[in-house]
Amino acid sequence: MPPVIDPSKCVGCGTCADICNSNIFVFDRSRDKMPQVKFPEECWHCDSCVLDCPKGAITLRIPLAFTLLHVDAGSLKPQEAKS
Amino acid sequence: MIPVSKTIDADVVIVGGGIGGAMAAIAASESGAKRVVVLEKCHVKRSGSGATGNDHFSCYIPEVHGDDVEPVLTALMNSLVGQAKDVELMRLHLLESFDIVKKWEEWGINMRPLGRWNFQGHALPGKPRAFLKFDGRKQKAVLAEQMKKHGVTVLNHHPVVELAKENGRVCGALAIDASTPDPSFVLVSAPCVILSTGLTHRLYVNGTTPNYLFNTAHCPNNAGGQALGWRIGASMVNMEIPYTHAGTKYLQRAGKATWIGVYRYPDGKPLGPFVTKPDPEYGDVTSDIWNSAFLDVMHNGRGPAYLDCSENTPETLAYMRKAMFDEGLSALIAYMDAKGIDPARHAVEFTRFEPILHGRGLDVDKNGQTTVPGLYAAGDMVGNAGCGLGLAAWMGWRAGHAAAADAANSTGSADLASNPAIKAKMELLSSFMSRNIGAEWQEANIALTQIMSDYANVGPYNVRSETLLKAGLGYLAQLREETNASMKASCSHTLMRAAEVLDLFDCAECIMRSALERKETRGNHKRSDYTFTNPLLADKMLDVTRKDDGSVVTSWRNMKH
């Protein structure tokens, strides 16, 4: 579930936890080196954390249930009659 | 008992630091209010539905549209944000909108990404266009900076959970300090409160992913303003008129007018009569006009419906991609890129989403003044004065100025902690924190969506009736009682969500009581026991108000032209 923080890039600045539109992060600086995604199911994929992370350490993983349904545009045409 | 960590005296308190709230705060400060406090649930730099952008601002610019505002007004009234609104307020919005646009440009928001005033999207071919195409990516950061420059006090991570009233006037607000895992209460005394909490989701079973509450087209964290107004006795309007948005499936996203394409059946035939080839000037307005289009094609078996952008030139596709960033759709673009979904080659299925409260809520005058003295509202939670970004910015601006003047002659509560409503809410929320075993907030929220989707659902494929709505109200009362007695919270975050559920209950009650009173079918308010649309109600608006003793009264008023 989104977002995913790359521990090799995160510098523990806490920006994502501070600005998250859904308050889904918890960052206990006395205990953790980087914010924890504590309430992932409350992410609405607004992308704020991705955009504001100064190190580009965050990506969103869109859940399978949210798959974007699509087809080849060329398939949108009358189907051939079956003989 | 959860401790009180702060008490604050303010002149104007703003609940929610989104577009409307930020504009209200800046305006109140410009009008001379010394102590302007914004209580924001998340963080003003990225809160609300405008968190990462927007690309259309409802606006009238004489040098573009000509000297007559009326054709633009007609276009705006026919758009999604104009449904069942007071024409007088919509006209005033348009007449004053260019001043707001110029202000935003001066502050550093890119209102002319093409170097000229460009109006596109949500428009009918051959008709005036009411939406200025702009680049809203920096809008929240710019407004946050302006609030700072104007000396506004911003308390991020402070959701407001109750308002207080004394002698018939609003006098303060109760917030939770959710900046740390251990919650505390913050009491803010003020003679004026401006509500600007945005639209409200999570009332109905999710339209694309029934097992998920937060897959929403707009910010799902906003439940609050309508309920705060309802509990304090402000009149609510249009709560029974359903609003549904539409967009991509299954991932819900707003911004359908940013796409440049044609809605098509699987056989390639266009759904609507408006465009047969992609047109950047108008987009495909079919689903704005034919609200149930995407549901209809599933129910009649001719679907699904796709948005096909493949006939655009590479230049137009590049333009559309850039506009999607302006609109705040960067997450969608990143996802499509990662999955190889390319609008040049792929058509994306579209669907209708679940009902939300968008442009349904408080009944206000031209200054955002509600029917409760001292209480103002702006933005998507206003019921009669439009919704969407442009209207939120405009109404916030007016409300801020009006509240500052109002506050100069009034005072807040001298003893907020003793106010009965504040005291009761503090005790109830504290009981949630003291409980180790009980219901999680999600249980109560899901239970509510079930009740609303079974007993107060919307057309064209669901009906409301007196027996269904009365049953729904009965089940809601049971749910509310059981929730109050059994809900638990373990930290400031879950406490915030628990308080939101209480607000959603009030929104639901207001919807159902309003729906009971509207004894006709109008739009997607489909009554099986009143199947006709009553012409006598065409020019009327229904006000529903909760009195201090808990009783609910309804009244009809004329729409203001």
Interface residues (C-beta under 8 A of the other chain):
Chain A: D18 I19 C20 N21 S22 N23 V26 D28 K38 F39 E41 E42 C43 W44 H45 C46 D47 S48 V50 L51 D52 T59 L60 I62 P63 A65 F66 T67 L68 L69 H70 V71 D72 A73 G74 S75 L76 K77 P78 Q79
Chain B: K41 C42 H43 K45 R46 S47 G48 A51 T52 N156 H157 A178 P181 T208 T209 N211 Y212 L213 F214 N215 T216 C219 P220 N221 T248 K249 Y250 L251 R264 Y265 P266 D267 G268 P304 Y306 D308 C309 S310 G328 S330 A331 L332 A334 Y335 M336 K339 I341 R345 H346 A347 V348 E349 H493 M496 R497
